[in-house]
Amino acid sequence: MPKETAVYTHGHHESVLRSHRWRTAANSAAYLIGALRPGQALLDVGCGPGTITADIAALVAPGRVTAVDRSPDVLDRAAEAAAERGVDNVEFAVADVHALDFPDDSFDVVHAHQVLQHVGDPVQALREMRRVCRPGGVVAARDSDYAAMAWYPEAPGMREWQELYGRVARANGGEPDAGRRLLSWARQAGFTDVTPTAAAWCFATPDDRAWWSGLWADRTTASDYAKQAVDGGHASAGRLTAVSEAWRAWGEEPDAWFMVPHGEVLCRA
């Protein structure tokens, strides 16, 4: 496939949106919050169901937020979420981060959460984010790193899940270990003032690990990712069922613990 073209590995199955709706500015964009000010114009790239977007919009109000995604359906969900919370300073549009339909120097802040791992050309995406950011503004990106994810105990099938996900994501044109590459990609995109950081999600309480294991168990057999794994010859339906069961078994362990590490970059335009 062309470098700019990539298939979104997760899709928008309920098990995926269950995870995405959990995200907030506090648990997913803390590294950016200190750079936000009332009155800023902000572009949220790959906004998904819009929970982070709504939080950010409240922080920059009365500034305006433009939230974009490639999926019109998920933008409808994001608009509904904003309306339910009474957030009225957000507008939504379909867009491709490789070729943003905005003039140069349009925004004070350009933000992308868990986006660059799924695009065909993350450096070009960052160049576009830089182009539409005003001089002195901030381009912010945060992505997880699948190869660095860690868990306990080592339940049978969990390592197979990690390896399988990596194969499917790369076959789709993405890079599942994006977190460790963000600094390099930002440099390649022309940024010279970059602050790299790292943070992690941790799922270890009974409720958290039941939620996390349950959504991955469902995603492994019912989402677009499951179809791509089978259609691409990466796994049989039977193997996916076994991996799904491994997730559920891990989630029932009394001392189960899971860490999702993220790379982060704050880039001055």
NUDRENZA-329623 format. One record per residue (C-alpha): residue number from 1; residue in one letter; x, y, z. Coordinates in pm, whole numbers, padded with zeros to 5 digits, always signed. Example, Ala and Ser with C-alpha at 12.3 -4.5 7.8 and 13.67 -1.06 7.14 Angstrom:
// residues 2
REC, resi, resn, xx, yy, zz
REC, 1, A, +01230, -00450, +00780
REC, 2, S, +01367, -00106, +00714
This chain:
// residues 269
REC, resi, resn, xx, yy, zz
REC, 1, M, +00000, +00000, +00000
REC, 2, P, +00117, +00362, -00052
REC, 3, K, +00314, +00501, +00240
REC, 4, E, +00038, +00749, +00331
REC, 5, T, -00225, +00474, +00336
REC, 6, A, -00278, +00264, +00645
REC, 7, V, -00570, +00062, +00775
REC, 8, Y, -00690, +00159, +01121
REC, 9, T, -00617, -00161, +01311
REC, 10, H, -00873, -00124, +01590
REC, 11, G, -01180, -00002, +01402
REC, 12, H, -01473, +00131, +01604
REC, 13, H, -01626, -00180, +01758
REC, 14, E, -01792, -00127, +02096
REC, 15, S, -01493, -00290, +02271
REC, 16, V, -01266, -00027, +02115
REC, 17, L, -01490, +00268, +02198
REC, 18, R, -01524, +00132, +02551
REC, 19, S, -01153, +00195, +02589
REC, 20, H, -01147, +00527, +02405
REC, 21, R, -01436, +00677, +02604
REC, 22, W, -01240, +00610, +02925
REC, 23, R, -00970, +00855, +02818
REC, 24, T, -00955, +01203, +02970
REC, 25, A, -00714, +01492, +02953
REC, 26, A, -00596, +01397, +03302
REC, 27, N, -00513, +01033, +03223
REC, 28, S, -00409, +01078, +02859
REC, 29, A, -00282, +01434, +02803
REC, 30, A, -00135, +01548, +03135
REC, 31, Y, +00193, +01638, +02961
REC, 32, L, +00004, +01894, +02751
REC, 33, I, -00221, +02056, +03012
REC, 34, G, +00045, +02300, +03133
REC, 35, A, +00073, +02447, +02782
REC, 36, L, -00300, +02516, +02748
REC, 37, R, -00443, +02864, +02801
REC, 38, P, -00791, +03018, +02775
REC, 39, G, -00849, +03166, +02432
REC, 40, Q, -00622, +02933, +02235
REC, 41, A, -00724, +02782, +01902
REC, 42, L, -00660, +02408, +01915
REC, 43, L, -00670, +02127, +01658
REC, 44, D, -00738, +01779, +01797
REC, 45, V, -00627, +01523, +01538
REC, 46, G, -00785, +01178, +01549
REC, 47, C, -01029, +01281, +01820
REC, 48, G, -01223, +00952, +01829
REC, 49, P, -01531, +00965, +02055
REC, 50, G, -01418, +01302, +02189
REC, 51, T, -01370, +01258, +02563
REC, 52, I, -01021, +01412, +02563
REC, 53, T, -01146, +01676, +02318
REC, 54, A, -01422, +01788, +02554
REC, 55, D, -01179, +01818, +02846
REC, 56, I, -00933, +02020, +02638
REC, 57, A, -01214, +02243, +02507
REC, 58, A, -01305, +02337, +02864
REC, 59, L, -00942, +02430, +02935
REC, 60, V, -00902, +02661, +02633
REC, 61, A, -01251, +02819, +02641
REC, 62, P, -01347, +03072, +02516
REC, 63, G, -01098, +02955, +02254
REC, 64, R, -01214, +02724, +01978
REC, 65, V, -01131, +02358, +01927
REC, 66, T, -01145, +02189, +01588
REC, 67, A, -01169, +01811, +01626
REC, 68, V, -01097, +01594, +01322
REC, 69, D, -01104, +01224, +01248
REC, 70, R, -01115, +01006, +00938
REC, 71, S, -01440, +00839, +01048
REC, 72, P, -01764, +01040, +01011
REC, 73, D, -01943, +00792, +01238
REC, 74, V, -01707, +00843, +01530
REC, 75, L, -01726, +01220, +01481
REC, 76, D, -02102, +01194, +01533
REC, 77, R, -02034, +01021, +01865
REC, 78, A, -01784, +01290, +01961
REC, 79, A, -02037, +01564, +01883
REC, 80, E, -02295, +01386, +02099
REC, 81, A, -02045, +01360, +02386
REC, 82, A, -01968, +01732, +02364
REC, 83, A, -02337, +01821, +02359
REC, 84, E, -02409, +01600, +02660
REC, 85, R, -02140, +01784, +02856
REC, 86, G, -02255, +02128, +02744
REC, 87, V, -01931, +02194, +02555
REC, 88, D, -02012, +02443, +02279
REC, 89, N, -01669, +02561, +02160
REC, 90, V, -01587, +02255, +01943
REC, 91, E, -01646, +02200, +01575
REC, 92, F, -01596, +01865, +01401
REC, 93, A, -01467, +01776, +01055
REC, 94, V, -01343, +01476, +00856
REC, 95, A, -00972, +01508, +00780
REC, 96, D, -00656, +01316, +00690
REC, 97, V, -00356, +01416, +00900
REC, 98, H, -00125, +01364, +00601
REC, 99, A, -00298, +01653, +00419
REC, 100, L, -00487, +01877, +00660
REC, 101, D, -00737, +02110, +00495
REC, 102, F, -00639, +02416, +00697
REC, 103, P, -00423, +02718, +00612
REC, 104, D, -00072, +02758, +00747
REC, 105, D, -00045, +02896, +01101
REC, 106, S, -00410, +02828, +01191
REC, 107, F, -00378, +02695, +01548
REC, 108, D, -00194, +02768, +01871
REC, 109, V, -00192, +02399, +01968
REC, 110, V, -00212, +02084, +01756
REC, 111, H, -00270, +01761, +01949
REC, 112, A, -00276, +01393, +01852
REC, 113, H, -00334, +01110, +02098
REC, 114, Q, -00267, +00752, +01982
REC, 115, V, -00271, +00861, +01618
REC, 116, L, +00081, +00838, +01476
REC, 117, Q, +00103, +00463, +01543
REC, 118, H, -00182, +00412, +01296
REC, 119, V, -00081, +00633, +01002
REC, 120, G, +00123, +00537, +00698
REC, 121, D, +00369, +00827, +00722
REC, 122, P, +00402, +00965, +01076
REC, 123, V, +00677, +01210, +00975
REC, 124, Q, +00456, +01364, +00708
REC, 125, A, +00173, +01376, +00961
REC, 126, L, +00395, +01572, +01199
REC, 127, R, +00502, +01803, +00916
REC, 128, E, +00137, +01881, +00850
REC, 129, M, +00071, +01936, +01219
REC, 130, R, +00369, +02173, +01223
REC, 131, R, +00248, +02357, +00911
REC, 132, V, -00091, +02443, +01059
REC, 133, C, +00059, +02543, +01397
REC, 134, R, +00140, +02910, +01450
REC, 135, P, +00501, +03014, +01520
REC, 136, G, +00565, +02968, +01890
REC, 137, G, +00275, +02725, +01920
REC, 138, V, +00281, +02367, +02040
REC, 139, V, +00250, +02037, +01856
REC, 140, A, +00181, +01753, +02100
REC, 141, A, +00175, +01379, +02032
REC, 142, R, +00139, +01077, +02259
REC, 143, D, +00152, +00712, +02153
REC, 144, S, +00174, +00378, +02327
REC, 145, D, +00449, +00123, +02272
REC, 146, Y, +00321, -00233, +02242
REC, 147, A, +00656, -00412, +02266
REC, 148, A, +00722, -00236, +02597
REC, 149, M, +00390, -00333, +02754
REC, 150, A, +00437, -00549, +03062
REC, 151, W, +00212, -00766, +03272
REC, 152, Y, +00207, -01015, +03556
REC, 153, P, +00153, -01305, +03578
REC, 154, E, +00278, -01446, +03249
REC, 155, A, -00045, -01623, +03152
REC, 156, P, -00026, -01859, +02851
REC, 157, G, -00142, -01679, +02538
REC, 158, M, -00061, -01324, +02646
REC, 159, R, +00275, -01317, +02471
REC, 160, E, +00104, -01455, +02160
REC, 161, W, -00138, -01162, +02177
REC, 162, Q, +00149, -00912, +02187
REC, 163, E, +00329, -01068, +01891
REC, 164, L, +00009, -01111, +01691
REC, 165, Y, -00099, -00752, +01741
REC, 166, G, +00240, -00631, +01619
REC, 167, R, +00214, -00838, +01301
REC, 168, V, -00137, -00721, +01221
REC, 169, A, -00062, -00354, +01289
REC, 170, R, +00249, -00354, +01070
REC, 171, A, +00068, -00539, +00791
REC, 172, N, -00188, -00255, +00808
REC, 173, G, +00088, +00002, +00751
REC, 174, G, +00120, +00124, +01110
REC, 175, E, +00391, +00111, +01376
REC, 176, P, +00271, -00035, +01708
REC, 177, D, +00591, +00064, +01890
REC, 178, A, +00542, +00431, +01806
REC, 179, G, +00606, +00562, +02156
REC, 180, R, +00982, +00512, +02140
REC, 181, R, +00999, +00669, +01793
REC, 182, L, +00818, +00999, +01857
REC, 183, L, +01133, +01200, +01928
REC, 184, S, +01302, +01071, +01613
REC, 185, W, +00993, +01135, +01401
REC, 186, A, +00962, +01489, +01539
REC, 187, R, +01324, +01562, +01450
REC, 188, Q, +01273, +01425, +01100
REC, 189, A, +00966, +01647, +01064
REC, 190, G, +01181, +01954, +01124
REC, 191, F, +01124, +02031, +01490
REC, 192, T, +01431, +02148, +01678
REC, 193, D, +01269, +02239, +02013
REC, 194, V, +01127, +01911, +02141
REC, 195, T, +01053, +01804, +02499
REC, 196, P, +01023, +01423, +02515
REC, 197, T, +00860, +01251, +02812
REC, 198, A, +00703, +00919, +02902
REC, 199, A, +00405, +00810, +03110
REC, 200, A, +00205, +00495, +03168
REC, 201, W, -00139, +00359, +03233
REC, 202, C, -00157, +00090, +03499
REC, 203, F, -00442, -00157, +03541
REC, 204, A, -00410, -00344, +03868
REC, 205, T, -00719, -00298, +04084
REC, 206, P, -00988, -00568, +04054
REC, 207, D, -01220, -00336, +03862
REC, 208, D, -00946, -00200, +03634
REC, 209, R, -00804, -00537, +03535
REC, 210, A, -01152, -00683, +03479
REC, 211, W, -01234, -00388, +03252
REC, 212, W, -00902, -00399, +03064
REC, 213, S, -00895, -00775, +03016
REC, 214, G, -01260, -00782, +02916
REC, 215, L, -01231, -00522, +02645
REC, 216, W, -00921, -00690, +02495
REC, 217, A, -01088, -01030, +02513
REC, 218, D, -01382, -00888, +02317
REC, 219, R, -01161, -00694, +02077
REC, 220, T, -00959, -01007, +01996
REC, 221, T, -01262, -01192, +01859
REC, 222, A, -01517, -00928, +01755
REC, 223, S, -01346, -00609, +01629
REC, 224, D, -01196, -00507, +01294
REC, 225, Y, -00862, -00621, +01434
REC, 226, A, -00997, -00977, +01464
REC, 227, K, -01114, -00977, +01102
REC, 228, Q, -00782, -00836, +00983
REC, 229, A, -00591, -01102, +01176
REC, 230, V, -00787, -01382, +01008
REC, 231, D, -00814, -01229, +00659
REC, 232, G, -00443, -01147, +00661
REC, 233, G, -00346, -01502, +00751
REC, 234, H, -00195, -01399, +01085
REC, 235, A, -00417, -01622, +01300
REC, 236, S, -00711, -01858, +01273
REC, 237, A, -01042, -01789, +01442
REC, 238, G, -00956, -02070, +01681
REC, 239, R, -00630, -01908, +01782
REC, 240, L, -00806, -01576, +01839
REC, 241, T, -01053, -01749, +02066
REC, 242, A, -00765, -01900, +02262
REC, 243, V, -00599, -01559, +02298
REC, 244, S, -00929, -01407, +02407
REC, 245, E, -00964, -01674, +02673
REC, 246, A, -00607, -01602, +02787
REC, 247, W, -00705, -01239, +02843
REC, 248, R, -01004, -01341, +03053
REC, 249, A, -00796, -01589, +03255
REC, 250, W, -00530, -01324, +03320
REC, 251, G, -00795, -01079, +03437
REC, 252, E, -00914, -01325, +03701
REC, 253, E, -00572, -01353, +03864
REC, 254, P, -00586, -01190, +04209
REC, 255, D, -00254, -01009, +04168
REC, 256, A, -00277, -00931, +03794
REC, 257, W, -00102, -00611, +03685
REC, 258, F, -00069, -00449, +03341
REC, 259, M, +00130, -00147, +03227
REC, 260, V, +00083, +00047, +02903
REC, 261, P, +00382, +00281, +02848
REC, 262, H, +00357, +00591, +02629
REC, 263, G, +00605, +00817, +02460
REC, 264, E, +00517, +01187, +02449
REC, 265, V, +00656, +01491, +02269
REC, 266, L, +00587, +01861, +02307
REC, 267, C, +00725, +02037, +02003
REC, 268, R, +00756, +02414, +01964
REC, 269, A, +00668, +02526, +01614
